[in-house]
Every structure is written in C-alpha cells, then in structure tokens.
Amino acid sequence: MGDAFETIRSTVGGYLELLVDLNDAVIPGQKVAIQRNSFGDVVAEYSVSVTGRVATIARDALNEPGSRIIQILYNSADSQNKLYGTE
C-alpha cells in the first residue's frame, strides 16, 4: 500500500533491460534498469530513490528518451522515504 508514485523515465533512447518485476520490493539506490545502444554499450542505468514496490513497468525493449520505464508505489509518510528527500 502507498500514497505516492516515483516515476523513472528514460534519459536516452536504446534497448532496455529490466532488473526487477512487478510487485518486487525496492530500496533507495537499487538499480532497476539498464539501457544499451544498438552496439550493446551501456548508455544509462536507472535507480530508485524510495522504499516501495514496483507498480508498473515498460514491457517494450526499445525505449525513446522520456518514456516511462517504471513506477514505484511508496508511502510518503515512511521515515525511510523522508530521509532520502522524496517528500
């Protein structure tokens, strides 16, 4: 249960490799996705800044800049999330 979402969007285009699945628990700093270019080079890595659960994920491997990759459902009153400045 939660009352807020953290949305992670791609910063560049490329092929997305998800490291989590729906309803997985995540913690601040946990890497949730890696993005590669067509040559296989890592062009971006994405981490969360809250303690929560994976609510939505992108299922398309190819992502454009600004596309939603993942949303984390979290409780904004949780002291762990206040510590990391998500409030």
N, C-alpha and C positions, 0 to 999 in steps of 0.2 A: 504494500500500500504506500501511496505517496501523494503529494500535492503539487509537484512541480516536475518539469522535464528539463534535462540538459540535452540539447541537440548538437550533434557533431556533424559539420558539413565539410565536404572535400575542399581543399585549397587549390588543388591542381587536377588535371584530368589524368586518367590512367585506369589500370586494372586493379580492382580491389580484392584484397584477401582479408576476410573477417576472422578474428581470433576468438570471438565469443558468439553465443547463440541466444535465441530468445529466452528470457527469464533467467539468464545467468546473473549471479551476483557479481558486482564490480566494486572496486575500491579506488580512491584517488590515486592517480599516477599509473593505473593499469592500462597497458596498451591494448586497444580493442580492434585495430585495423592497420593494415599496411597497404600502401598504394605503390604500384610499379608502372613504369613506362613500357612501351612495346618491346624494348630490349631486355626487360627483366630487372632494370635498375630500380632500386627503392627511391621514390621521389617524395614520399610523405609517410609519416607514421602518426597515428591518432591515439590519444589517451583521454581518459575521463578525469574530471576534477571533483566528482561527488561519489558518495557511497550510495548505491542503489541497485536497481535491476534493469536489465536490457528489456525495453518495451517494444521498440520497433527497430528493424534492420533493413538495409538495402539488400535485395536479392540479385540485382543485376551486377555482373562482374565489372562492366565498363561504366565508369563514372565521369561526369563532367564537373568542372570547377563549380562549387557552390551547391552541389547535390547533397541531399541529406543522406548520411551514411548510417547513423544510429541515433536512437533517443534513449536516454536513461531516465527512468522514473525514480524519483527520490523524495524524501521527506525533508522539506526546507527547515523544519524545526530541529532536525537531528544535529546534535552538537558537533559531530564529525564534519558535517557539511558547512556549518558556520565557521569552523576552524579554517577551511580551505577557501573561504571568501565567496561562496556561492549565494549567500544571502544578500 
